[in-house]
Amino acid sequence: MFKDASAELFDNPPALRYGIAVTDVDGDGAFEAVVAGYSGPNQVLKWTGRGFEDVTDRALADPDRQAIGVAAGDIDGDGREEVYILNADTFAGPKELGDRMFASFDKHWLDLFQVPDHRQVANQVAGRSVAVVDRLGTGKYGFVVANYGGPFRLYELAQGKLIDAAAAAGIAATTGGRGLACGPLFTQRMDIVAVNEHGANFLFANQGDGTFRDVAAEAGIADPGEHGRGLALADFDGDGRLDLVYGNWEGPHRLFLRDRKGFRDAATTELAMPSRVRTVIAADFDNDGLVEIFFNNIGQPNRLFKPLDGGWVQMPLGAAEDPRGLGTGAAVGDFDGDGCLELLIARGESGVQRLGLFRPAAAHPNFLRVLPLTRFGAPARGAVVTLDIGGARQVRSIDAGSGYLCQMEPVAHFGLGPFRQVDRIAVVWPDGASRVIERPAVNQLHQVTHPSS
């Protein structure tokens, strides 16, 4: 299904790398890939028309810290996404090298944790994932950090000062934190789901007042005997509600579908087969209108599943099977604007390897892409986009942090299969505001502004 396009990565030395996030780093309206460098500098990879070039600012490169996770979100309402770099020099508990939270000021990047008034709240615990959440529906995000052996963190700006709001929000739990995803999974607001190691998962349901309540056990996704890694949110059964897929490290993978009371595991035997899983991605790679599930493994072949004939069928991956790849992170985005998603895979941990870039070998030509914006003009991560086409419905959640240590592009990508016309698209923002566009033009990206803009 995929062909190897790694030759298009012009600055690609062997290294230990981990997470990847897709965001507009330079403010030109195009998305770049930010790659966490563990044994060297972080990288910002930009599509230039021929391939990807390393355009990393010196501050963002930060070569002396051991980065593993990365996410982006607009925490100050200036319309630009800040970039959180999760550093980890130890497996669990206290660490020497703190995290970075980079904000852009007049084309210069400043680590907000280095501001004197903010140093006391900097994260000094080994974390495993970072995501963003707009818990109050204001259009301003907070960075959620899943720590391992220390309390979860929630970094927000309050009256211009960086604070840790995790305790006030009710999410300052201590466990073996691993994967994170945020979106309206259980409520109509942005919820937080955390898959953990050596302990039950969390599903922090948004109470609507800025606080959360853990409902994982009553929702049926606590899974206390397993060790979660990557996860993704999507509507896998076509009922218009978001579901959850995640991988357990050398344990059964889960496909939890929403029902009236909570969730039920609908993973087939083949899909649930244990593996050394890292990132999990839900995306339509071949533009046929069906969401595939991609499992990125370390030291084992990757796997791809497609919903066919009432079940989930494993599909050939071609070059992206990558059986000798030491996969540590992966992300998708349409960087070159051709209407197909590229797959970028980070490798490393147990041995230095190069990044891998893969393109679909064949795909339907028609697509539609939707980029919802906050009232401040930044990507509206956590918004939900619905597309009606030919009597069917597709649903996408704008990624706020998923995979494992990773974050996908903030765009709802829809493959249209044989269709050449869309009936309508509807966007619902984290604050409940909505907008409908009838008969949108296909084969292009639609930026949709918030109703209050």
N, C-alpha and C positions, 0 to 999 in steps of 0.2 A: 504493500500500500504506500510505502514511503521510499524515496530515493535519498541518497546521501548528498547533502549540499554543503558539507563542512568546509570545502575549499573556499566558500564565500566568506569565511571568518578570517580576515586578513591578519589579525593580531591574536594568535591562538597558541601560545606556548604551553607545554605540559605543566600542570600545576594541580594542587588540591583546591577544588572549588565546591561550593555547596548551593545556597539558594539563589533564585533569580526572581526579579520583579520587573514588570513592564510599566513604564511611566514616561511622561514627557519631561526629561531632565533639563533640556536647554530652552524650553518654552517656545519652541517653533511650531507647535501643533502636531508634530510627529512623535511617535513613541519610540523610546530606546529600551534596551535590556540592561538592567543593572545586575551584575554577577558578583556574588560574594566570594572574595578571594581569601582562602584560609592560609595558604603558604606563600602569599604574595599579595599584590595590590588588588583591590576591587576594580572592576571594569565597567565602563559604560560603552555599550556597543551600539553604533548608529548605522542604519542602512543609508548608503550614499548613492545608490543607483546601480553599482556594480557588486557590492558586497557590504559586509559590516566592518567598520573601522572603530578602533578604540579611541574614544574622544574624552577620556576620563579627566576631569578636573583634578588638580593635585590634592585638594582637600578630600574629595570623595575617594581617591585611590587608597589613602590611609594604609600604606603597606605594612605597618608594624603591628597591626592588630589582626586577630584570627577571626575573620568574619564567617558566619554560617547562614544567617537568615537575613531577609530584606523585605521591606514593604514600603508602600508610599500612600500618602493621604494628606489632604489639606486640613491642617489643624488650626490654622490662624485665619482662615477665610480670605486669603489674598488671591485666591484663584490658582495658585501653584501648589503642587503636592510636595510636602516634605518627604524626606527619605530616611527611614529608620534602618540602621545597620546593627544587627544582633551579633555581638562578638562572644566567643566562648573559648577560654583557655583551659577549662577543666570540664569534666563530665557532668558534675552536679554540685550544687551548693555555691559557696562564695567563690568569686573569681577575681583575678588581678586586673584584667583589661575590661573596662566598662563599655557599654554600648554607645553608639553615636546616633544623634537625631539631627540630620542636616537640613537647614533651611536656606533658601536662596535669597540673598539681598544684593540687588544691583549686580547680578551675574557673579557674585561671590558666595561661597557656601560656608555657613557657620554652624558648628556643632552646638546646639542649644544646651546640651548638658555641660558645656564648658563655660557658660555664663555663670558668674559667681553665685547668683541667687538660686541657680538650678542644681548645683553640684550635689547638694545633700539628697536629692531625689533620684540621682542616676542609678541605673540598674547594675548592681554588682553581684548578681546571681546568674549562674549558667542557665540560659534560656534555650528553647528549642524551636519556637516559631513566633512570628509576629504578624499581626493583622490590624485592620482599622475598623472602628465601629462609630457610627453616629447614633449614640444612645438616646439623644433627646430630639433628633430630627431638626437640628439647627442648620445643617449643611457644613458644620465643622466636626472633624473626626478626632478620635482618640486612638492612640496606638496601644493595642492589647499585646502583652508579652506573656507567653506560656513558659514559665520558669520550671526548672527541674530541681527540686529540693529547696525551693523558696517560694514565697507567695507570688501569684500572678500580679502583673502590673497593668495599670491603665493610665497612660500619660495624656493629659489634656492641658490646654491653656486656659487659665482662669484669670481674668483681668490682667492679661499680658504676662502672667507668671506660670511656669510649668509646674504642674502638680501631679501626684499619683492619686488618682481617684478610685483605685480598685476597692479599697475598704468601704468607701461611701457607696459605691455601686453594688457591693455585695459579691465581688468576684475574687477577692484576695485569698483564694484557696492555695494550699500547698500540696503538691503531688509531684509525680513524674510527668510534667507537662510535655507534650509532643506536638501534635498538629492542631491547627486552628482554622476555623472558617466562621464568617459572620454574615448574617442575612435573615430575612423573615422565614425561618424554618418552622417555628412553633407558634409564633404570634405574628401580628401584622407589622411589627417593628423589627429592628435589627436585633436578632438574638446572637448569642455566641456559643458555638459548639467546640469543645476541646476533647480530642482523643488522647488518652494518657497511657503511661506505662506504669506497671506495678500499682494500679489503682483504677477505680471506675472512671469512665468518661464523665464530662460535664455537659449539660445543655442549659446554659444560662438564659432563661426566658425573660424577655424585656417586659417589665411591669408597666411601662408607659410613663413612669415618673422619674426615670433615670436610674432605677435600681433593677437588679436581676434576681431571679430565683432559680436554683438548680432543679430541673425537672427531668433529668436524664433517667432516673430509675422509673418514674411513673410513665415516661414516654417510651420505655423499653429499649434504650440504647446505652445503658450504663456499661455493659460488656466488661465486668470487672476482672475477668480472668485473662484478658488479652493485652496486647501492647500495640497501641495505635501508632500510625505514622501519617501518611498523606490522606487527604479527604477532599471532597468536592461536593457542591450543591448543584442540583439540576432537577428538572421534572422528568423522571425516568419512566413514568407510566402514563403520561399524557392526561393527567387529571387536573392540570393547571396549578398544582401545588408543588413546592420544592421538596425534594427528597434528598437523601444523604448516602454517599458511597465513601467507604474508607478502607484502607489496607491495614491489616494487623501484621506486625513483624513475625514472620514464620508462624502465623496463626491464620485462621479462616478470615477471609475478607468479607465485608458486610455491604449489602445493598438494602438500606432501610427505606421503605416506601411509607409515605404518610397514610394513615387510616383515620377513622373517626376518633379513636382514643389516643393514638400516639403513632408508633411506627412498627412495622413488621419486616423481618429480614426476608428478602426475596432473592438473595444470591443463589444462583445455580451452583451445582457441584463444581463445575469447571471454573466459574468466576471466583468462587470462594477458596479455590486451591491455595494453600499457604505459599508465601514466597518471601524473599528478602526485600520487601517493598519499601520504597521511599515516597516519591511523589505520585499522586493520583490526579488525573486530569479528566474532566468531562467536557467534550467538545465535538463539533461536527467537522471532522477533518476532510471528508470527501464531498461536502456540500449536498448530501442527499436528503437533508431535513431530519436526520436521525442523529441523536447524541451518542457518540462512542465513549467508552471508558478505557483510559490508558493507564496501565500500571508500570511505573518505572522502577526497575529492580537494580540492586547492586550485585554485580558478579553473577547474574542470572539473566536469561533472555527476558526482555520486556514483553508485555502482553497487551492485546487490544481486543475489546469485546463490543459487539454491535447487537442491538435488539432486533431479532429476526424470528418470525414464526412463533411468537409468544414467549420466547426465551432470549437468552444472551449467548451468542455464538462467538467463539474465539476466531479472530480474523488474522490472516497473514500480515506481518508488519513490514516485510522487506528489510531494507537496511536499518530501519529503526528498531528491529529486534535486538540489535546491539548486544549479542550474548557475552562478550568479554568486557563490556562497558561497566565501569564502577559508578553507576548512576547515583547521584546524591541530590539532584534537584532538576526540575524541568518547568518550562513555561511555554505558553503559546501566544502568538500575536501575528497579525497580518502586517508585517513591517514594510513590505515592498508595495502594498496597495493593489495586489493582483486579485483579491477576493478569496484567497485560500490562506489557511492558517499555517504558519511555519512552527516547527517544534524545535526548541532549543533545549539541549540536555547538558547539565553540568556533571562532571565526573571527578572522582578523587577518593578521599578518605583513606583507603588502604593502599593507594598508589597514585602517582601523578599521571594524569591523562589530559588530553585536549578536550575542549568543548565539542559537542556534536550538534550539527544543524541538519534537519530533515524536512523535506517537502513532500506533499502528497504526489504520488506518481500519476494519479488520474483523479479528476474531480468534476462534478457538475459545474457548468459555467456560471450559473445564476446564484446570486447571493444578495443579502441585505445586512448592513451593519448599523448599529445604533449606539451612539455615545451620549448618554444622558449627562447633563451638567447640573451642578449644584447652583443655588441662587448666587454663588460667588464666581461661577464659571469654571470650577474644577470638576474633574470626573466624579460622578455621583455613585461612588462605590456602595453597594448594598441595594441600589435600585433594582426593580424587577421590570423586565421588558417582555411583553406578550405580542406574538405575531399570529394573525389569523390569515390562513391561506387555503383555498380549495376545500373548505369545510373542516380543516384540521387546525390545531393550535400548537404553537411552540412557545416555550417559556425559557427565559434566560435570566440569571441573576448576575449583576455586574460584580465582578470578583473583588472582594475586600481582603483576601488572604486565603490561600488554600494550598493544595498540593502538600508539601512538607517543606517548611522554610521558604516558601515561594508565594508569588502573587501573579496572577494572569493579567493580560491587558484589560483595561476598564471599558470594554466594548462588548455588546451583545452581538455575537456573530451568528447569522442564520443562513444555512444552506437552503436553497429553494427547490432542489431536485429538478423535476421536469417543468415546474411552474415558472412563468415569466411575469406574473402579476401578483401583488400582495393586496389583500382586502384592507387590512389596517394593522397598525402597531399601536400599542398602549404602553405608557411608561408610568410606573408608580414609584415615587421617591420614598426614602426612609421616613419622611414626616407625614406620609399618606397622600400628599398632593399627586395629581395625575394629569396626564395629557394624552389625547388620542389623535393620531394622524391617519386620515383616510387615504387609501390608494397611494402610498408612498412610492416614489421611483425606486426601481431595483438597481442592483449592481453599483451601489454607491454607499458611502457612509453618511448617515444622518446625525447631525448634532441636534439634540433636543434640549432646549433650555427649560429651567424650572419655571413654573407658572408665575412665581413672584418676581422673576427677573424683568 
